[in-house]
Amino acid sequence: MMTGAVYTFYSKQAYLKYKESELFKSMWKTSIIDSKSIKLEVHENLKGGEATHCMASWPVSGERMPVVEGDLKDAWMLYVKFRFDFTTNPDVPNEEAMKKMMANGGTAYWVDIPGLRTKDFTFQPDNNNAGYGFYIFTNRKQLDEYMKGPVFGMMT
């Protein structure tokens, strides 16, 4: 069985500080984790994603924090990987134009998706212009509906 986690840091410096912590290092010492199986990916979180954070209310805690166990009973994450092809759209010919487009409303398609709590848009230029979407849905039904809908369909 494989498992994983997604961490969001306020800055690269905060990530680097965490990476030096005993908590981070403990992953390689925990008896239930095969330390050879640990793989890390560091992603740049794109501007514009702030519009798609904390959108839907959790089913139990609503807008309050912290999230409680009942909120996560049917919560699901969708992880999408793709490559940016900067040769197909003259309005987005390179990385800089893509980042500008995302920061200036390119994330708006995802703002009103039912059940979508958070969506992160990330980029790895050193990985052949890899793009990623990390979606957190409050329930499986709305995740499935999203995947059948037009916004997800425009990406396939």
N, C-alpha and C positions, 0 to 999 in steps of 0.2 A: 504494500500500500504506500502510495506517495501522498504527502500533504505539503502544505506551503503556507506562506504568509505574505502579506503586502504591508509595508511600512511606508508612511508618508512623513517626511521631515520638512521642517520650515526652511531649511537651507542645507547646502552641501556640507557646511561646517558642522551642523548638528549631526548629520549622518556620520561624518568622520569621527566625531567625538563618541558617538554610540559604538562605532566599530572598534574603538579602543577600550570599551567598557568590559567589565567582567561578565555582565549579562550576555553580551554578544558572544564573547569567547566561550561561554558555558555551553553553547550549542554543540561544540565539538567534544564536550566532555560528558554529555548527558547519555546515560546508559541506553535509553530507548531510541536513540537516533544513531543511525549508521553514518558516522562522520564522513565517510567517503562519498556518501550520496548528497551531501550538501552542495547546492549550487546557488550562487548569488548573481543577480542582475541589478545593475544600477541604471535607472532611467531618469531622464530629464522630464519633469512634470511641466507641461506647456501652459503658458498664460492663456486665459480664456476658460480654463477648467474651474476657476473660482465660481463661475456662473452655474456649474453643475454639481455643487457640493451641498449636502444637507437639504435636498429638495423635498422628497416625500417624507411624511411623518411615519415613525415607527408604529406598529400596531398596538403596542402596550404603553410605551413611555411617551409616545407622541413626539412633541418637540423638546421634551425635557431630557436632561442628561443625568446620570449616565444611562446608556442603553442597558436594558435588562435581558435576562435569559429568554423571556417570552418573545421579545422582539426578534431574536435570532432563530426561533424555532423553525421558521419557514423562509429565512433569508438565503439568498443565493448570489453567487458571484459569477459573472461572465468575463472571460479573459480572451481578448481578440488580438491576434498578431497579424501584421501586414507590412508591406514595403511601400514607401512613398516612391512614386514614379514621377519625377519632375520633368519628363519629356512629353507628357500627354496633355497638359493644360497650360497654355501660354500665360495665364494669369498667375500661375504658381510654378515658376520655372526653377525654383531652388529652395533650399532650407529656410533662408531668411524670409522669403515671400510666404512660405507655408506658416511659419511662426507668426508672422504679422496677420495673416488671414485668421488663424485660430484666435489670436488675442483680440481681434476686432469683430467678433461675432460668429466665427466659424463653429463655435460650440452650441449655438442657439438651437439647433435641431433637437438637442437632447434635453432641453430645459423642462418641457411639459410631458415627458414620457411617464405614464402612470406606473407607480410602484418603484421608479428609479430613485434611489436614495442619493447615490453619488456616482459620478463618472469621472475618471481621471484619463487624460490624454497624455501619453508619454512618447518620448522619441529617443532613439539611440543612433546618432549619426555614424558612429564608428562600427555599427553593425549593419552596413549596407542600407542605410536610411530606414531602419526598422521603426515602425509605429506600433503603438499598443493602445488598447482600450481596456480599462479596469472598471467594470460596472458592478455596483452593489444594488440588488433589488430586494425589496422588503418581502417578496413572496414569489414562489415559483410560477404561479398562474400568470402574473404580469410579465415576468421574464419571457415565458413562452409566447405570450401575445406580442411582445416587442419584437421577438425574433421572426414572427410572421408578418410584421408590419412594414410600412414603406420606408421608415428611417433606416432600419437594419437592412432592408432590401436594397437600398441605394449603395450599400457598401459591398454587395456581393455581385 
